[in-house]
Amino acid sequence: METIRFASKEHKAFYCEMLIKTRNDDAYHRAFFYAMGICAETRRNIRSLFDFKNGGINPDGLSDPWQTGSTRRLCRLAFNLWNGFTEEGKENRSTPYELFDCGFAPYFFEAIRLRYPEYCRSMECTIRQSAMER
């Protein structure tokens, strides 16, 4: 079983609760709810960011008044991991240069790993596999 690094016990509880609520633990849901659970503001406002009835993201939540610079970065990453979403006319705000310029960055890597597990294996495992293929 993989080990997931959480920012807090609230983060872990939120992540587990959302996967149970949506009855889906595919890579999209795992990465999205992991990212959204990183901070209290996005956990509190999840219903403005995710449409539970239709099972999809709500990009309009990016302009909600509670949003800060850091929470917008977090949401942009989560939305992009969900379906490649970028804000029209603001695509440059979804680059690593912009997104990772906040205190949530260490956890962003974990969200990426959850979304792309097939590409985010450990280097040791990759090196061993490459050697065996030769």
C-alpha positions as CSV (number, residue, x, y, z in Angstrom):
1,M,0.0,0.0,0.0
2,E,1.3,3.4,-0.9
3,T,2.1,6.0,1.7
4,I,0.5,9.4,1.2
5,R,1.9,12.5,3.0
6,F,-0.8,14.7,4.4
7,A,-0.5,18.3,5.7
8,S,-2.7,17.6,8.7
9,K,-5.1,15.1,10.2
10,E,-7.9,17.3,8.9
11,H,-6.4,17.0,5.4
12,K,-6.4,13.2,5.6
13,A,-9.9,13.1,7.0
14,F,-11.2,15.4,4.3
15,Y,-9.5,13.3,1.6
16,C,-11.0,10.0,2.9
17,E,-14.5,11.6,3.4
18,M,-14.6,13.0,-0.2
19,L,-13.5,9.7,-1.8
20,I,-16.3,7.9,0.2
21,K,-18.8,10.6,-0.6
22,T,-18.1,10.5,-4.4
23,R,-17.8,6.7,-4.3
24,N,-14.8,7.1,-6.6
25,D,-11.1,6.7,-5.9
26,D,-9.7,6.9,-9.4
27,A,-6.6,9.0,-10.0
28,Y,-8.6,12.1,-10.9
29,H,-10.6,12.1,-7.7
30,R,-7.7,11.2,-5.6
31,A,-5.5,14.0,-6.9
32,F,-8.3,16.6,-6.9
33,F,-9.5,15.9,-3.3
34,Y,-6.0,15.6,-2.0
35,A,-5.2,19.0,-3.4
36,M,-8.5,20.6,-2.2
37,G,-7.9,19.2,1.3
38,I,-4.5,20.8,1.8
39,C,-5.9,24.0,3.4
40,A,-8.9,24.8,5.6
41,E,-10.3,27.4,3.2
42,T,-10.7,25.0,0.3
43,R,-12.0,22.3,2.5
44,R,-14.6,24.7,3.9
45,N,-15.6,25.8,0.4
46,I,-15.5,22.5,-1.5
47,R,-19.1,22.9,-2.6
48,S,-18.2,26.0,-4.5
49,L,-15.4,24.2,-6.2
50,F,-16.9,20.8,-7.0
51,D,-20.4,19.9,-8.2
52,F,-21.3,16.7,-6.3
53,K,-24.6,16.3,-8.1
54,N,-22.9,16.2,-11.6
55,G,-19.5,14.9,-10.4
56,G,-17.3,17.6,-11.8
57,I,-15.3,20.7,-11.1
58,N,-16.7,24.2,-10.8
59,P,-14.1,26.7,-12.2
60,D,-16.4,29.6,-11.3
61,G,-15.3,29.0,-7.7
62,L,-11.9,30.6,-8.6
63,S,-13.5,34.0,-8.4
64,D,-15.3,33.6,-5.1
65,P,-14.5,36.3,-2.6
66,W,-12.9,33.9,0.0
67,Q,-10.1,33.0,-2.4
68,T,-6.6,34.2,-1.7
69,G,-3.5,34.0,-3.9
70,S,-2.5,30.7,-2.4
71,T,-5.9,29.1,-2.6
72,R,-6.3,30.1,-6.2
73,R,-2.9,28.4,-6.9
74,L,-4.1,25.3,-5.2
75,C,-7.4,25.3,-7.1
76,R,-5.7,25.9,-10.4
77,L,-3.5,22.9,-9.8
78,A,-6.4,20.7,-8.7
79,F,-8.6,21.8,-11.7
80,N,-5.7,21.2,-14.1
81,L,-5.1,17.7,-12.6
82,W,-8.8,17.0,-13.0
83,N,-9.1,17.7,-16.7
84,G,-6.3,19.9,-17.9
85,F,-8.3,23.1,-17.1
86,T,-6.7,26.5,-17.5
87,E,-8.5,29.8,-17.2
88,E,-9.0,31.3,-20.7
89,G,-6.8,34.4,-21.0
90,K,-5.0,33.5,-17.8
91,E,-3.2,30.3,-18.9
92,N,0.1,31.7,-17.7
93,R,-1.2,31.5,-14.1
94,S,-1.3,27.7,-14.4
95,T,2.5,27.3,-15.1
96,P,4.8,25.8,-12.4
97,Y,6.4,29.2,-12.1
98,E,3.1,30.7,-10.9
99,L,1.5,27.7,-9.2
100,F,4.4,26.5,-7.0
101,D,5.1,30.0,-5.6
102,C,3.4,29.3,-2.3
103,G,3.6,27.3,0.9
104,F,1.5,24.5,-0.4
105,A,4.1,23.5,-3.0
106,P,5.5,20.4,-1.1
107,Y,2.0,18.9,-1.2
108,F,1.5,19.8,-4.8
109,F,4.0,17.2,-5.7
110,E,2.0,14.6,-3.8
111,A,-1.1,15.6,-5.7
112,I,0.7,15.1,-9.0
113,R,2.0,11.7,-7.9
114,L,-1.6,10.7,-7.1
115,R,-2.8,11.8,-10.5
116,Y,0.0,10.2,-12.5
117,P,1.1,7.1,-10.4
118,E,2.3,5.3,-13.5
119,Y,4.9,8.0,-14.2
120,C,5.8,8.9,-10.6
121,R,7.5,5.7,-9.5
122,S,10.6,6.0,-7.4
123,M,13.9,6.6,-9.3
124,E,15.4,3.5,-7.6
125,C,12.6,1.3,-9.1
126,T,13.0,3.0,-12.5
127,I,16.8,2.5,-12.6
128,R,16.4,-1.1,-11.6
129,Q,13.8,-1.7,-14.3
130,S,15.9,0.0,-16.9
131,A,18.9,-2.2,-16.0
132,M,16.8,-5.3,-16.3
133,E,15.6,-4.3,-19.8
134,R,19.1,-4.0,-21.1
